[in-house]
Structures are given as structure tokens and as C-alpha cells.
Amino acid sequence: QVQLVESGGGLVQPGGSLRLSCAASGITFGAYRMAWYRQAPGKERELVAGISSGSYTNYLDSVKGRFTISRDNAKNTVYLQMNSLKPEDTAVYYCNAEYLSSLNFWGQGTQVTVSS
């Protein structure tokens, strides 16, 4: 049974930082491309950051320079370090695991709220 369990969300003031974690089980973690998506109320889900099995990364333009995605294959965990947070970063953040575009798994999501 595949499980992706996110943690680390919460309420933070503008300019603050959060670190999201996603612990995976039931998959060969190192073989999967991992990613973080987010969905704000009334908006479509969007890709925030992705990291390949070879640790190549890509980012949404609006988070470049502020967010960093990383992975620890020994711990089957992917992280999203979020700095200089803005109110427009408020959303539910979802962890995603993808293998060769044929297998795709999602976590349950974690709420991030940026507000003073």
C-alpha cells in the first residue's frame, strides 16, 4: 500500500519560513520523480517544485529563489523549504510521486497559511 504523508504546514507571517516533509512508503522511492503541488481556494492545482530521481529540480517561476526542494532517499522523504513566504503562497500543498508517467500517487495535503 502506497502512502505519502505530508507534514510541516501551518500558519506563518509574511516573510517567514516553513519546511514541508513528505514521507513515502510502499514505493521504490529512489526511482520516483517527487514533486510538490499546491491548490488555493478557487484555483487549479499547480506544480510548485519537482525533483527527479537524479535530483534535477524545477520550480514554478513565482517561487524561484524562495523555495528549495530536496530529497533524502535513505529516509524515503522529500522536503520543501519555503522562505520569504507571501500571502499568495497560501494553499493546500500536496506531495506527488510519479514513475515514468504511468504510476502517480498523491498525499492528503497540508495547509499552509501566510497571514499577519
BASEGU-474433 format. One record per residue (C-alpha): x, y, z; residue in three letters. Coordinates in steps of 0.25 Angstrom, whole numbers, m for minus. Example, Ala and Ser with C-alpha at 12.3 -4.5 7.8 and 13.67 -1.06 7.14 Angstrom:
BEGIN
+-------+-------+-------+------+
!    xx !    yy !    zz ! resn !
+-------+-------+-------+------+
!    49 !   m18 !    31 !  ALA !
!    55 !    m4 !    29 !  SER !
+-------+-------+-------+------+
//
This chain:
BEGIN
+-------+-------+-------+------+
!    xx !    yy !    zz ! resn !
+-------+-------+-------+------+
!     0 !     0 !     0 !  GLN !
!     6 !    13 !    m4 !  VAL !
!     5 !    25 !     6 !  GLN !
!    10 !    39 !     4 !  LEU !
!     9 !    46 !    18 !  VAL !
!    12 !    61 !    18 !  GLU !
!    15 !    69 !    30 !  SER !
!    20 !    83 !    34 !  GLY !
!     9 !    92 !    29 !  GLY !
!     3 !   103 !    38 !  GLY !
!     1 !   118 !    40 !  LEU !
!    13 !   127 !    37 !  VAL !
!    14 !   142 !    36 !  GLN !
!    18 !   148 !    23 !  PRO !
!    34 !   147 !    21 !  GLY !
!    34 !   135 !    30 !  GLY !
!    39 !   121 !    27 !  SER !
!    33 !   107 !    27 !  LEU !
!    39 !    93 !    23 !  ARG !
!    29 !    83 !    18 !  LEU !
!    33 !    68 !    18 !  SER !
!    27 !    56 !    11 !  CYS !
!    30 !    42 !    16 !  ALA !
!    27 !    31 !     6 !  ALA !
!    25 !    17 !     7 !  SER !
!    21 !     5 !    m2 !  GLY !
!    29 !    10 !   m14 !  ILE !
!    43 !     9 !   m18 !  THR !
!    45 !    24 !   m14 !  PHE !
!    59 !    26 !   m21 !  GLY !
!    52 !    22 !   m35 !  ALA !
!    41 !    32 !   m34 !  TYR !
!    41 !    47 !   m38 !  ARG !
!    35 !    54 !   m26 !  MET !
!    28 !    68 !   m26 !  ALA !
!    20 !    78 !   m18 !  TRP !
!     7 !    84 !   m24 !  TYR !
!    m2 !    94 !   m17 !  ARG !
!   m16 !    98 !   m19 !  GLN !
!   m22 !   111 !   m14 !  ALA !
!   m37 !   113 !   m12 !  PRO !
!   m44 !   115 !   m25 !  GLY !
!   m31 !   112 !   m33 !  LYS !
!   m26 !   100 !   m40 !  GLU !
!   m15 !    91 !   m35 !  ARG !
!    m1 !    96 !   m39 !  GLU !
!    13 !    90 !   m39 !  LEU !
!    21 !    97 !   m29 !  VAL !
!    34 !    89 !   m30 !  ALA !
!    39 !    75 !   m35 !  GLY !
!    52 !    67 !   m33 !  ILE !
!    55 !    55 !   m42 !  SER !
!    61 !    42 !   m38 !  SER !
!    74 !    48 !   m42 !  GLY !
!    72 !    60 !   m33 !  SER !
!    69 !    70 !   m45 !  TYR !
!    60 !    81 !   m40 !  THR !
!    50 !    90 !   m46 !  ASN !
!    41 !   101 !   m40 !  TYR !
!    29 !   110 !   m42 !  LEU !
!    34 !   124 !   m46 !  ASP !
!    28 !   131 !   m35 !  SER !
!    35 !   122 !   m24 !  VAL !
!    49 !   122 !   m31 !  LYS !
!    59 !   127 !   m21 !  GLY !
!    50 !   125 !    m9 !  ARG !
!    47 !   110 !    m9 !  PHE !
!    56 !    99 !    m9 !  THR !
!    52 !    84 !   m12 !  ILE !
!    61 !    73 !    m7 !  SER !
!    60 !    58 !    m5 !  ARG !
!    67 !    48 !     4 !  ASP !
!    66 !    34 !    m2 !  ASN !
!    71 !    28 !    11 !  ALA !
!    59 !    33 !    18 !  LYS !
!    49 !    32 !     7 !  ASN !
!    46 !    47 !     9 !  THR !
!    44 !    59 !     0 !  VAL !
!    45 !    73 !     6 !  TYR !
!    41 !    87 !     2 !  LEU !
!    48 !    98 !     9 !  GLN !
!    39 !   111 !     7 !  MET !
!    46 !   124 !    11 !  ASN !
!    41 !   138 !     9 !  SER !
!    27 !   134 !     9 !  LEU !
!    16 !   142 !     3 !  LYS !
!     1 !   143 !     5 !  PRO !
!    m1 !   138 !    m9 !  GLU !
!     6 !   125 !    m5 !  ASP !
!    m6 !   121 !     4 !  THR !
!   m11 !   108 !    m1 !  ALA !
!   m12 !    93 !     2 !  VAL !
!     1 !    87 !    m2 !  TYR !
!     1 !    73 !    m8 !  TYR !
!    12 !    63 !    m9 !  CYS !
!    13 !    55 !   m22 !  ASN !
!    21 !    43 !   m26 !  ALA !
!    22 !    39 !   m41 !  GLU !
!    28 !    28 !   m48 !  TYR !
!    30 !    28 !   m63 !  LEU !
!    17 !    35 !   m65 !  SER !
!    10 !    22 !   m62 !  SER !
!     9 !    22 !   m47 !  LEU !
!     4 !    34 !   m40 !  ASN !
!     1 !    35 !   m25 !  PHE !
!    m3 !    47 !   m16 !  TRP !
!    m3 !    51 !    m1 !  GLY !
!   m14 !    56 !     6 !  GLN !
!    m9 !    70 !     6 !  GLY !
!    m4 !    80 !    17 !  THR !
!   m10 !    94 !    19 !  GLN !
!     0 !   106 !    18 !  VAL !
!    m6 !   119 !    22 !  THR !
!     2 !   132 !    21 !  VAL !
!    m4 !   143 !    28 !  SER !
!    m1 !   154 !    38 !  SER !
+-------+-------+-------+------+
//
